[in-house]
């Protein structure tokens, strides 16, 4: 994933997003695994909890898997053009409604983050205090969350009306005027990755331990 991120020139953004998304789960995994997993080698003790070497190893393996999942999802979101994605899904016979749901899911988090930042700056310009202690931040959170939710609902309604005005729900197959370029090297790489995935699943089902 990191090599592909370097090729796509999105490595800094990918690392930042992956760390931020996986950090809350990673902290809970480390705490639960290190201090509650049974083991024979005790590293140190905090109160009634023993930190074991086996717990540390299990936490490290889980963190690597979690980081791999977050980087793969993040790389897909950062390196995929939503317009190209939805049009290619339709070109392959996927329902337009499903394609719209897929692209809306991809764009949901970046759109919400951008909208929240804009509303936060607008509220601060009107005198809202969003910096300082925890109580101040919590008090300034509600005037931001409310407009974010309302503008999101309004955006969904406007997008639905715009799609319906363009005959989005029209039955039958669409005639697309644009197709995403698909080079031979990309097709070969895609088939190789699919083959490796099938081989790994078969090996896992057969009980082969890596």
C-alpha positions as CSV (number, residue, x, y, z in Angstrom):
1,X,0.0,0.0,0.0
2,X,2.8,2.4,0.8
3,X,4.6,1.7,-2.5
4,X,1.3,2.3,-4.4
5,X,0.8,5.5,-2.4
6,X,4.2,6.7,-3.4
7,X,3.4,6.0,-7.0
8,X,0.1,7.9,-6.7
9,X,1.9,10.8,-4.9
10,X,-0.5,10.7,-2.0
11,X,1.8,9.2,0.7
12,X,1.7,12.1,3.2
13,X,-2.1,12.4,3.0
14,X,-2.5,8.7,3.3
15,X,-0.3,8.3,6.4
16,X,-2.1,11.2,8.1
17,X,-5.6,9.9,7.3
18,X,-4.7,6.3,8.2
19,X,-3.2,7.2,11.5
20,X,-6.1,9.5,12.5
21,X,-8.7,6.9,11.5
22,X,-7.1,3.9,13.2
23,X,-5.7,5.7,16.3
24,X,-8.8,5.3,18.5
25,X,-9.2,1.6,17.7
26,X,-5.4,1.1,18.0
27,X,-5.4,2.5,21.5
28,X,-8.2,0.3,22.7
29,X,-6.6,-2.8,21.0
30,X,-3.3,-2.2,22.7
31,X,-4.8,-1.7,26.2
32,X,-7.1,-4.7,26.0
33,X,-4.6,-7.0,24.4
34,X,-1.5,-6.1,26.5
35,X,-3.2,-6.2,29.9
36,X,-5.9,-8.9,29.5
37,X,-4.4,-11.5,27.2
38,X,-3.1,-14.5,29.1
39,X,0.6,-15.3,28.8
40,X,3.6,-16.8,30.6
41,X,6.0,-13.9,30.2
42,X,5.1,-10.9,32.3
43,X,6.8,-7.7,31.3
44,X,5.4,-5.4,34.0
45,X,2.4,-5.0,36.3
46,X,0.1,-2.1,36.8
47,X,-2.3,-2.8,39.8
48,X,-4.2,-6.0,39.1
49,X,-3.2,-6.1,35.4
50,X,-0.2,-7.9,34.0
51,X,1.3,-6.8,30.7
52,X,2.5,-10.0,29.0
53,X,4.8,-10.6,26.0
54,X,2.1,-12.6,24.3
55,X,-0.3,-9.7,24.6
56,X,2.2,-7.3,23.1
57,X,2.8,-9.7,20.1
58,X,-0.9,-10.1,19.6
59,X,-1.4,-6.3,19.8
60,X,1.4,-5.7,17.3
61,X,-0.1,-8.2,14.8
62,X,-3.5,-6.6,15.2
63,X,-2.1,-3.1,14.6
64,X,-0.4,-4.2,11.4
65,X,-3.6,-5.6,10.1
66,X,-5.6,-2.6,11.1
67,X,-3.0,-0.3,9.5
68,X,-3.1,-2.4,6.3
69,X,-6.9,-2.1,6.2
70,X,-6.9,1.7,6.8
71,X,-4.2,2.3,4.2
72,X,-6.0,0.3,1.6
73,X,-9.3,2.1,2.1
74,X,-7.6,5.4,2.3
75,X,-5.5,4.8,-0.8
76,X,-8.7,3.9,-2.7
77,X,-10.4,7.1,-1.6
78,X,-7.5,9.4,-2.3
79,X,-6.4,7.9,-5.6
80,X,-9.8,7.3,-7.2
81,X,-11.7,9.9,-9.1
82,X,-15.3,9.6,-8.0
83,X,-16.6,10.5,-11.5
84,X,-14.5,7.9,-13.1
85,X,-15.5,5.3,-10.5
86,X,-19.2,5.7,-10.9
87,X,-19.1,5.8,-14.7
88,X,-16.9,2.7,-14.8
89,X,-19.3,0.9,-12.5
90,X,-22.2,1.7,-14.8
91,X,-20.1,0.7,-17.8
92,X,-19.6,-2.7,-16.2
93,X,-23.4,-3.2,-15.7
94,X,-23.8,-2.1,-12.1
95,X,-27.1,-0.4,-11.2
96,X,-26.9,3.4,-11.4
97,X,-28.5,3.6,-7.9
98,X,-25.8,1.3,-6.4
99,X,-23.1,3.3,-8.2
100,X,-24.5,6.6,-6.8
101,X,-24.5,5.1,-3.3
102,X,-20.9,3.9,-3.7
103,X,-19.6,7.3,-4.9
104,X,-21.7,9.2,-2.2
105,X,-20.0,7.0,0.4
106,X,-16.6,7.8,-0.9
107,X,-17.3,11.5,-0.9
108,X,-19.2,11.6,2.4
109,X,-16.3,11.9,4.8
110,X,-14.2,14.5,2.9
111,X,-17.3,16.6,2.2
112,X,-18.4,16.5,5.9
113,X,-14.8,17.5,7.1
114,X,-14.7,20.4,4.6
115,X,-18.2,21.6,5.5
116,X,-17.4,21.4,9.2
117,X,-14.2,23.4,8.7
118,X,-16.1,26.1,6.8
119,X,-18.9,26.3,9.3
120,X,-16.4,26.4,12.2
121,X,-14.6,29.4,10.6
122,X,-17.9,31.1,10.0
123,X,-19.0,30.6,13.6
124,X,-15.6,31.9,14.9
125,X,-16.0,35.0,12.7
126,X,-19.4,35.6,14.5
127,X,-17.7,35.4,17.9
128,X,-18.1,31.7,18.8
129,X,-15.3,30.5,21.1
130,X,-14.2,27.1,19.8
131,X,-10.7,27.1,21.4
132,X,-9.6,26.6,25.0
133,X,-10.4,24.0,27.6
134,X,-12.6,20.9,27.1
135,X,-15.7,22.6,28.4
136,X,-15.3,25.5,26.0
137,X,-14.8,23.1,23.0
138,X,-17.8,21.0,24.0
139,X,-20.0,24.2,24.3
140,X,-18.8,25.3,20.9
141,X,-19.5,21.9,19.3
142,X,-23.3,22.1,19.1
143,X,-23.4,25.3,17.0
144,X,-21.2,23.5,14.5
145,X,-22.8,20.0,14.4
146,X,-26.3,21.4,13.9
147,X,-25.5,23.3,10.7
148,X,-23.4,20.5,9.4
149,X,-26.3,18.0,9.7
150,X,-28.8,20.5,8.2
151,X,-26.6,21.4,5.2
152,X,-25.9,17.7,4.6
153,X,-29.6,17.0,4.4
154,X,-30.2,20.0,2.1
155,X,-27.3,18.8,-0.1
156,X,-28.8,15.3,-0.4
157,X,-32.2,16.8,-1.4
158,X,-30.6,19.2,-4.0
159,X,-28.5,16.3,-5.4
160,X,-31.6,14.1,-5.6
161,X,-33.6,16.7,-7.5
162,X,-30.6,17.4,-9.8
163,X,-30.4,13.6,-10.6
164,X,-34.1,13.2,-11.2
165,X,-34.0,16.2,-13.6
166,X,-31.4,14.3,-15.6
167,X,-33.5,11.2,-15.8
168,X,-31.5,9.3,-13.2
169,X,-34.2,6.8,-12.5
170,X,-35.0,6.1,-16.2
171,X,-35.2,2.4,-16.8
172,X,-32.9,0.7,-19.3
173,X,-29.2,0.8,-20.0
174,X,-27.4,4.1,-20.3
175,X,-25.2,5.1,-23.2
176,X,-22.1,6.6,-21.6
177,X,-20.2,9.2,-23.6
178,X,-17.0,8.6,-21.6
179,X,-15.0,5.5,-20.6
180,X,-12.2,5.3,-18.2
181,X,-8.9,4.3,-19.9
182,X,-7.7,0.8,-18.9
183,X,-4.1,0.1,-19.9
184,X,-2.8,-3.4,-20.5
185,X,-0.5,-3.2,-17.6
186,X,-3.3,-2.3,-15.3
187,X,-5.5,-5.2,-16.5
188,X,-2.6,-7.6,-16.0
189,X,-1.9,-6.3,-12.5
190,X,-5.6,-6.5,-11.6
191,X,-5.8,-10.2,-12.7
192,X,-2.6,-11.0,-10.8
193,X,-4.0,-9.4,-7.6
194,X,-7.3,-11.2,-8.0
195,X,-5.4,-14.5,-8.5
196,X,-3.3,-13.8,-5.4
197,X,-6.4,-13.1,-3.3
198,X,-8.1,-16.3,-4.4
199,X,-4.9,-18.3,-3.6
200,X,-4.6,-16.7,-0.2
201,X,-8.2,-17.5,0.6
202,X,-7.8,-21.1,-0.6
203,X,-4.6,-21.4,1.5
204,X,-6.4,-20.0,4.6
205,X,-9.3,-22.4,4.1
206,X,-6.9,-25.3,3.7
207,X,-5.2,-24.4,7.0
208,X,-1.9,-23.2,5.6
209,X,-0.2,-21.0,8.2
210,X,1.9,-18.0,6.9
